[in-house]
Amino acid sequence: MVETSHFQQLLSAAAAQPQPQRLLFTFATVELPDDATVQQRERFLAGRGGAVAPLMCVDKAPDEIADFEALVAESRRAGPPWQMVFAASLSGVDDRPPSKAEIETALQAMVDAVRLGAVGRFAAYDASGEHLHFG
């Protein structure tokens, strides 16, 4: 039996909603803040720590994404290298998908939340598709 990935479950859940959905993605990297302490620099160099910095964002309908690999390929063509991607869903109303203005507002709020480290409400994946947990 083949295990369904967390990302495929996200796509399936969005497609199964009664109202049209847009999936929101914010791609990010981890960087060392300019004012980092010696301990923070050491942790960062050891691969633990740093600040999450949003790089780019996009919205997609669930049927516009075949799988995580397709999302990665498209993102690699579109922008800078990233280390993690945050995902959320935005629901439409009355059988209409969200408007461009609603999408832009939601994406900006998502980018701001990622910048502030408030990522607990988003699904998160590393560049290989592994589901990340923040806590």
Backbone as a printed PyTorch tensor [residue, N CA C, xyz], in Angstrom:
tensor([[[  0.8280,  -1.1710,   0.0000],
         [  0.0000,   0.0000,   0.0000],
         [  0.8820,   1.2480,   0.0000]],

        [[  0.5990,   2.2020,  -0.8840],
         [  1.3740,   3.4240,  -0.9860],
         [  0.8080,   4.4670,  -0.0180]],

        [[  1.6890,   5.0500,   0.7660],
         [  1.2630,   6.0690,   1.7210],
         [  1.0670,   7.3910,   0.9930]],

        [[ -0.0330,   8.0600,   1.2620],
         [ -0.3050,   9.3600,   0.6800],
         [  0.4520,  10.4130,   1.4760]],

        [[  1.1690,  11.2910,   0.7750],
         [  1.9450,  12.3100,   1.4720],
         [  1.0330,  13.3500,   2.1150]],

        [[  1.5670,  14.0240,   3.0800],
         [  0.8330,  15.1020,   3.7380],
         [  0.4040,  16.1430,   2.7080]],

        [[  1.2920,  16.4600,   1.7580],
         [  0.9700,  17.4520,   0.7380],
         [ -0.1810,  16.9650,  -0.1420]],

        [[ -0.1730,  15.6890,  -0.5150],
         [ -1.2830,  15.1460,  -1.3260],
         [ -2.5890,  15.1930,  -0.5390]],

        [[ -2.5160,  14.9660,   0.7640],
         [ -3.7060,  15.0810,   1.5980],
         [ -4.2230,  16.5260,   1.6010]],

        [[ -3.3050,  17.4870,   1.6370],
         [ -3.6880,  18.8940,   1.5690],
         [ -4.4080,  19.1870,   0.2490]],

        [[ -3.8420,  18.7320,  -0.8590],
         [ -4.4750,  18.9340,  -2.1690],
         [ -5.8540,  18.2860,  -2.2250]],

        [[ -5.9540,  17.0690,  -1.7320],
         [ -7.2320,  16.3480,  -1.7490],
         [ -8.2780,  17.0360,  -0.8820]],

        [[ -7.8660,  17.4940,   0.2940],
         [ -8.8060,  18.1710,   1.1910],
         [ -9.3070,  19.4750,   0.5690]],

        [[ -8.4290,  20.2260,  -0.0600],
         [ -8.8370,  21.4800,  -0.6990],
         [ -9.7990,  21.2050,  -1.8520]],

        [[ -9.5130,  20.1820,  -2.6420],
         [-10.3710,  19.8520,  -3.7840],
         [-11.7410,  19.3510,  -3.3360]],

        [[-11.8270,  18.7680,  -2.1500],
         [-13.0830,  18.1880,  -1.6640],
         [-13.9970,  19.2040,  -0.9620]],

        [[-13.5310,  20.4250,  -0.7720],
         [-14.3390,  21.4280,  -0.0760],
         [-15.5560,  21.8180,  -0.9090]],

        [[-16.6670,  22.1580,  -0.2680],
         [-17.8810,  22.5230,  -1.0070],
         [-17.7470,  23.8540,  -1.7600]],

        [[-16.8790,  24.7500,  -1.2890],
         [-16.6490,  26.0240,  -1.9650],
         [-15.2960,  25.9930,  -2.6870]],

        [[-15.1700,  26.7060,  -3.8030],
         [-13.8780,  26.7460,  -4.5160],
         [-12.7710,  27.2790,  -3.6060]],

        [[-11.6180,  26.6870,  -3.7180],
         [-10.4800,  27.0430,  -2.8730],
         [ -9.3330,  27.5900,  -3.7130]],

        [[ -8.5260,  28.4190,  -3.0780],
         [ -7.2240,  28.8010,  -3.6160],
         [ -6.2120,  28.3770,  -2.5690]],

        [[ -5.1690,  27.7110,  -3.0130],
         [ -4.0820,  27.3460,  -2.1180],
         [ -3.0610,  28.4720,  -2.1470]],

        [[ -2.6310,  28.8950,  -0.9790],
         [ -1.6770,  29.9830,  -0.8380],
         [ -0.3440,  29.4020,  -0.3970]],

        [[  0.7190,  29.8020,  -1.0610],
         [  2.0600,  29.2970,  -0.7380],
         [  3.0060,  30.4610,  -0.5230]],

        [[  3.7680,  30.3930,   0.5490],
         [  4.8410,  31.3440,   0.8030],
         [  6.1320,  30.5500,   0.9250]],

        [[  7.0600,  30.8260,   0.0380],
         [  8.3590,  30.1590,   0.0080],
         [  9.3350,  30.9910,   0.8250]],

        [[ 10.1570,  30.3200,   1.6250],
         [ 11.0290,  31.0400,   2.5600],
         [ 12.3950,  30.3730,   2.6630]],

        [[ 13.3000,  31.1270,   3.2010],
         [ 14.6300,  30.6290,   3.5100],
         [ 14.8990,  30.9120,   4.9820]],

        [[ 16.0100,  30.4080,   5.4670],
         [ 16.4180,  30.6840,   6.8410],
         [ 17.7210,  31.4690,   6.7500]],

        [[ 17.7510,  32.5850,   7.4520],
         [ 18.9440,  33.4230,   7.4200],
         [ 19.3400,  33.8290,   8.8260]],

        [[ 20.5560,  34.2840,   8.9540],
         [ 21.0620,  34.7380,  10.2340],
         [ 20.8120,  36.2330,  10.3490]],

        [[ 20.0880,  36.6660,  11.3860],
         [ 19.8540,  38.1060,  11.5550],
         [ 21.1740,  38.8640,  11.7390]],

        [[ 21.2010,  40.1040,  11.3040],
         [ 22.4060,  40.9260,  11.4320],
         [ 22.8470,  41.0940,  12.8790]],

        [[ 21.8910,  41.1410,  13.7990],
         [ 22.2150,  41.3690,  15.2030],
         [ 22.3220,  40.0760,  16.0170]],

        [[ 22.6370,  38.9760,  15.3510],
         [ 22.7010,  37.6720,  16.0310],
         [ 23.8280,  37.6470,  17.0630]],

        [[ 23.5680,  36.9290,  18.1450],
         [ 24.5850,  36.7310,  19.1830],
         [ 25.5570,  35.6450,  18.7350]],

        [[ 26.6170,  35.4890,  19.4790],
         [ 27.6010,  34.4450,  19.1810],
         [ 26.9300,  33.0720,  19.2300]],

        [[ 26.0990,  32.8390,  20.2580],
         [ 25.4070,  31.5530,  20.3870],
         [ 24.4620,  31.3190,  19.2010]],

        [[ 23.7540,  32.3710,  18.7890],
         [ 22.8490,  32.2330,  17.6400],
         [ 23.6320,  31.9140,  16.3690]],

        [[ 24.7830,  32.5390,  16.1910],
         [ 25.6240,  32.2550,  15.0140],
         [ 26.0930,  30.7990,  15.0280]],

        [[ 26.4980,  30.3210,  16.1860],
         [ 26.9610,  28.9340,  16.3080],
         [ 25.8280,  27.9610,  15.9690]],

        [[ 24.6380,  28.2160,  16.5200],
         [ 23.4830,  27.3510,  16.2300],
         [ 23.1430,  27.3840,  14.7430]],

        [[ 23.1790,  28.5620,  14.1470],
         [ 22.8610,  28.7080,  12.7280],
         [ 23.8590,  27.9190,  11.8780]],

        [[ 25.1410,  28.0550,  12.1840],
         [ 26.1800,  27.3380,  11.4360],
         [ 26.0600,  25.8250,  11.6040]],

        [[ 25.4740,  25.3970,  12.7350],
         [ 25.2590,  23.9680,  12.9830],
         [ 23.9480,  23.4790,  12.3550]],

        [[ 23.2300,  24.3860,  11.6720],
         [ 21.9840,  23.9860,  11.0150],
         [ 20.7660,  24.0300,  11.9130]],

        [[ 20.8730,  24.6950,  13.0480],
         [ 19.7540,  24.8100,  13.9870],
         [ 19.5730,  26.2790,  14.3350]],

        [[ 18.5010,  26.8410,  13.9210],
         [ 18.2410,  28.2250,  14.2740],
         [ 18.2870,  29.1420,  13.0660]],

        [[ 18.1220,  30.4090,  13.3420],
         [ 18.0550,  31.4220,  12.3010],
         [ 16.6550,  31.9890,  12.2190]],

        [[ 16.4910,  32.9700,  11.3700],
         [ 15.1980,  33.6270,  11.1790],
         [ 14.6110,  33.2180,   9.8390]],

        [[ 13.3220,  32.9130,   9.8410],
         [ 12.6370,  32.5570,   8.5950],
         [ 12.3570,  33.8390,   7.8310]],

        [[ 12.7470,  33.8620,   6.5560],
         [ 12.5640,  35.0450,   5.7200],
         [ 11.7720,  34.6710,   4.4640]],

        [[ 10.5820,  35.2510,   4.2880],
         [  9.7950,  34.9650,   3.0880],
         [ 10.5220,  35.4750,   1.8420]],

        [[ 10.4340,  34.7020,   0.7690],
         [ 11.0810,  35.0650,  -0.4910],
         [ 10.0850,  35.3990,  -1.5940]],

        [[  9.0270,  34.6070,  -1.6830],
         [  8.0260,  34.8010,  -2.7330],
         [  6.7610,  34.0710,  -2.3300]],

        [[  5.6510,  34.4460,  -2.9570],
         [  4.3860,  33.7790,  -2.6580],
         [  3.5710,  33.6470,  -3.9360]],

        [[  2.6290,  32.7120,  -3.9100],
         [  1.7830,  32.4540,  -5.0740],
         [  0.4940,  31.7980,  -4.6050]],

        [[ -0.5450,  31.9410,  -5.4220],
         [ -1.7830,  31.2100,  -5.1570],
         [ -2.0560,  30.2920,  -6.3360]],

        [[ -2.6920,  29.1670,  -6.0620],
         [ -3.0110,  28.1590,  -7.0770],
         [ -4.3430,  27.5120,  -6.7340]],

        [[ -5.0830,  27.1260,  -7.7550],
         [ -6.2430,  26.2690,  -7.5420],
         [ -5.7210,  24.8570,  -7.2720]],

        [[ -6.4320,  24.0680,  -6.4770],
         [ -5.9460,  22.7100,  -6.1920],
         [ -5.6750,  21.8800,  -7.4490]],

        [[ -6.4680,  22.0700,  -8.4940],
         [ -6.2630,  21.2690,  -9.7030],
         [ -5.1260,  21.7850, -10.5870]],

        [[ -4.4910,  22.8760, -10.1900],
         [ -3.3440,  23.4050, -10.9330],
         [ -2.0190,  22.7940, -10.4620]],

        [[ -2.0830,  21.9450,  -9.4420],
         [ -0.8760,  21.3510,  -8.8720],
         [ -1.0250,  19.8370,  -8.8970]],

        [[ -0.1790,  19.1780,  -9.6470],
         [ -0.2550,  17.7170,  -9.7220],
         [  0.2640,  17.0750,  -8.4380]],

        [[  1.3700,  17.5910,  -7.9090],
         [  1.9990,  17.0270,  -6.7240],
         [  3.0750,  17.9890,  -6.2330]],

        [[  3.7330,  17.6110,  -5.1700],
         [  4.7430,  18.4920,  -4.5850],
         [  5.8910,  18.7260,  -5.5550]],

        [[  6.2860,  17.7060,  -6.2760],
         [  7.3950,  17.8340,  -7.2190],
         [  7.0880,  18.8770,  -8.2880]],

        [[  5.8420,  18.9440,  -8.7420],
         [  5.4450,  19.9400,  -9.7380],
         [  5.5290,  21.3490,  -9.1510]],

        [[  5.1070,  21.5030,  -7.8980],
         [  5.2100,  22.8030,  -7.2340],
         [  6.6750,  23.2190,  -7.1100]],

        [[  7.5290,  22.2910,  -6.7330],
         [  8.9620,  22.5800,  -6.5980],
         [  9.5380,  23.0030,  -7.9460]],

        [[  9.2400,  22.2600,  -8.9900],
         [  9.7830,  22.5750, -10.3100],
         [  9.3630,  23.9710, -10.7610]],

        [[  8.0950,  24.2860, -10.5890],
         [  7.6130,  25.6090, -10.9840],
         [  8.2690,  26.7070, -10.1510]],

        [[  8.4070,  26.4770,  -8.8500],
         [  9.0000,  27.4970,  -7.9810],
         [ 10.4730,  27.7140,  -8.3180]],

        [[ 11.1690,  26.6680,  -8.6880],
         [ 12.5880,  26.7890,  -9.0370],
         [ 12.7720,  27.6270, -10.3040]],

        [[ 11.8210,  27.5250, -11.2310],
         [ 11.8750,  28.3440, -12.4480],
         [ 11.5000,  29.7970, -12.1480]],

        [[ 10.6620,  30.0160, -11.1610],
         [ 10.0810,  31.3420, -10.9190],
         [ 10.9020,  32.2330,  -9.9940]],

        [[ 11.6880,  31.6500,  -9.1260],
         [ 12.3170,  32.5030,  -8.1280],
         [ 13.5740,  31.9350,  -7.5240]],

        [[ 14.0090,  32.5530,  -6.4290],
         [ 15.2590,  32.1630,  -5.7720],
         [ 15.1380,  30.8300,  -5.0470]],

        [[ 16.2690,  30.2140,  -4.7400],
         [ 16.2520,  28.9670,  -3.9600],
         [ 15.6020,  29.1940,  -2.5960]],

        [[ 14.8450,  28.2090,  -2.1380],
         [ 14.1420,  28.3070,  -0.8670],
         [ 14.3820,  27.0380,  -0.0720]],

        [[ 14.1170,  27.1110,   1.2320],
         [ 14.3310,  25.9680,   2.1140],
         [ 13.0420,  25.3710,   2.6520]],

        [[ 11.9810,  26.1810,   2.6910],
         [ 10.7050,  25.6760,   3.1800],
         [  9.5820,  26.4440,   2.5050]],

        [[  8.4180,  25.8060,   2.4710],
         [  7.2360,  26.4580,   1.9120],
         [  6.0940,  26.2830,   2.9030]],

        [[  5.3530,  27.3580,   3.1110],
         [  4.1850,  27.3500,   3.9750],
         [  2.9510,  27.3540,   3.0870]],

        [[  1.9300,  26.6110,   3.4970],
         [  0.7240,  26.4660,   2.6850],
         [ -0.5180,  26.7120,   3.5280]],

        [[ -1.5100,  27.3200,   2.8870],
         [ -2.8100,  27.5560,   3.5120],
         [ -3.8520,  27.5180,   2.4060]],

        [[ -5.1050,  27.4390,   2.7980],
         [ -6.2020,  27.4290,   1.8310],
         [ -7.1200,  28.6000,   2.1100]],

        [[ -7.6190,  29.2120,   1.0480],
         [ -8.5600,  30.3250,   1.1530],
         [ -9.8260,  29.9200,   0.4260]],

        [[-10.9390,  29.9740,   1.1290],
         [-12.2140,  29.5090,   0.5940],
         [-12.9670,  30.6200,  -0.1150]],

        [[-13.6520,  30.2280,  -1.1770],
         [-14.5540,  31.1360,  -1.8580],
         [-15.9120,  31.1280,  -1.1760]],

        [[-16.8630,  31.8740,  -1.7580],
         [-18.2110,  31.9990,  -1.2010],
         [-19.2150,  31.9220,  -2.3440]],

        [[-20.3570,  31.2970,  -2.0730],
         [-21.4420,  31.2060,  -3.0600],
         [-20.9710,  30.6060,  -4.3890]],

        [[-20.1940,  29.5490,  -4.2960],
         [-19.6750,  28.8300,  -5.4580],
         [-18.7400,  29.6590,  -6.3380]],

        [[-18.2290,  30.7560,  -5.7980],
         [-17.2480,  31.5760,  -6.5190],
         [-15.9250,  31.5040,  -5.7770]],

        [[-14.8240,  31.4150,  -6.5080],
         [-13.5220,  31.4200,  -5.8280],
         [-13.2530,  32.7880,  -5.2060]],

        [[-12.2840,  32.8650,  -4.3160],
         [-11.9260,  34.1550,  -3.7250],
         [-11.5260,  35.1450,  -4.8230]],

        [[-11.8050,  36.4220,  -4.5760],
         [-11.4400,  37.4660,  -5.5340],
         [ -9.9270,  37.7130,  -5.4870]],

        [[ -9.4240,  38.3710,  -6.5120],
         [ -7.9910,  38.7290,  -6.5350],
         [ -7.6220,  39.5650,  -5.3120]],

        [[ -8.5020,  40.5070,  -4.9410],
         [ -8.2270,  41.3490,  -3.7730],
         [ -8.1650,  40.5090,  -2.4920]],

        [[ -9.0790,  39.5530,  -2.3350],
         [ -9.0600,  38.6790,  -1.1550],
         [ -7.7870,  37.8380,  -1.1330]],

        [[ -7.3970,  37.3460,  -2.2990],
         [ -6.1790,  36.5340,  -2.3980],
         [ -4.9570,  37.3660,  -2.0350]],

        [[ -4.8570,  38.5740,  -2.5980],
         [ -3.7110,  39.4440,  -2.3070],
         [ -3.6400,  39.7890,  -0.8220]],

        [[ -4.7720,  40.0880,  -0.2110],
         [ -4.8080,  40.4020,   1.2180],
         [ -4.3650,  39.1960,   2.0430]],

        [[ -4.8610,  38.0190,   1.6830],
         [ -4.5050,  36.8010,   2.4160],
         [ -3.0240,  36.4560,   2.2410]],

        [[ -2.5050,  36.6180,   1.0230],
         [ -1.0830,  36.3460,   0.8000],
         [ -0.2080,  37.3070,   1.5950]],

        [[ -0.5840,  38.5780,   1.6290],
         [  0.2040,  39.5590,   2.3900],
         [  0.1680,  39.2260,   3.8760]],

        [[ -0.9930,  38.8360,   4.3800],
         [ -1.0990,  38.4420,   5.7880],
         [ -0.2390,  37.2060,   6.0720]],

        [[ -0.2070,  36.2870,   5.1250],
         [  0.6010,  35.0760,   5.2880],
         [  2.0940,  35.4300,   5.3030]],

        [[  2.5360,  36.2590,   4.3730],
         [  3.9380,  36.6900,   4.3290],
         [  4.3090,  37.3860,   5.6410]],

        [[  3.4370,  38.2620,   6.1210],
         [  3.6900,  38.9580,   7.3810],
         [  3.7870,  37.9740,   8.5450]],

        [[  2.8990,  36.9870,   8.5730],
         [  2.9230,  35.9860,   9.6430],
         [  4.2180,  35.1790,   9.6000]],

        [[  4.6480,  34.7780,   8.4090],
         [  5.9000,  34.0300,   8.2740],
         [  7.0640,  34.8950,   8.7570]],

        [[  7.0790,  36.1440,   8.3530],
         [  8.1500,  37.0660,   8.7610],
         [  8.2160,  37.1850,  10.2870]],

        [[  7.0500,  37.1460,  10.9350],
         [  6.9950,  37.2630,  12.3980],
         [  7.1770,  35.9290,  13.1210]],

        [[  7.2370,  34.8410,  12.3580],
         [  7.3900,  33.5250,  12.9740],
         [  6.0870,  32.9210,  13.4520]],

        [[  4.9710,  33.5070,  13.0720],
         [  3.6480,  33.0160,  13.4850],
         [  3.1380,  32.0210,  12.4460]],

        [[  3.7870,  30.8600,  12.3750],
         [  3.5220,  29.9020,  11.3060],
         [  2.7190,  28.6870,  11.7430]],

        [[  2.2620,  28.6690,  12.9810],
         [  1.5630,  27.5040,  13.5120],
         [  0.2770,  27.1540,  12.7930]],

        [[ -0.3450,  28.0970,  12.1340],
         [ -1.6170,  27.8200,  11.4530],
         [ -1.4420,  27.3620,  10.0090]],

        [[ -0.1960,  27.2720,   9.5320],
         [  0.0730,  26.8560,   8.1610],
         [  0.6590,  25.4550,   8.1230]],

        [[  0.4060,  24.7560,   7.0250],
         [  1.1600,  23.5400,   6.7580],
         [  2.5340,  23.9930,   6.2820]],

        [[  3.5610,  23.2560,   6.6020],
         [  4.9180,  23.6280,   6.2020],
         [  5.6510,  22.3910,   5.7050]],

        [[  6.4760,  22.5980,   4.6720],
         [  7.2210,  21.5030,   4.0500],
         [  8.6300,  21.9660,   3.7460]],

        [[  9.5750,  21.0350,   3.8660],
         [ 10.9230,  21.3660,   3.4190],
         [ 10.9920,  21.1410,   1.9100]],

        [[ 12.1390,  21.4010,   1.3180],
         [ 12.2660,  21.3450,  -0.1430],
         [ 12.1210,  19.9370,  -0.7080]],

        [[ 12.1950,  18.9170,   0.1350],
         [ 11.9940,  17.5460,  -0.3450],
         [ 10.5590,  17.0570,  -0.1190]],

        [[  9.7070,  17.9180,   0.4690],
         [  8.3100,  17.5520,   0.6730],
         [  7.9970,  17.0110,   2.0400]],

        [[  8.9780,  16.9560,   2.9110],
         [  8.7340,  16.4770,   4.2720],
         [  7.9190,  17.5180,   5.0330]],

        [[  6.8930,  17.0410,   5.7240],
         [  6.0600,  17.9240,   6.5320],
         [  6.8620,  18.3820,   7.7390]],

        [[  6.9110,  19.6940,   7.9460],
         [  7.6460,  20.2690,   9.0620],
         [  6.7110,  20.5820,  10.2140]],

        [[  7.2270,  20.4620,  11.4200],
         [  6.4670,  20.7850,  12.6290],
         [  7.2130,  21.8770,  13.3740]],

        [[  6.5040,  22.9260,  13.7490],
         [  7.0880,  24.0120,  14.5230],
         [  6.4280,  24.0090,  15.8800]],

        [[  7.2250,  24.1990,  16.9130],
         [  6.6240,  24.1850,  18.2250],
         [  7.4480,  24.7780,  19.2950]]])
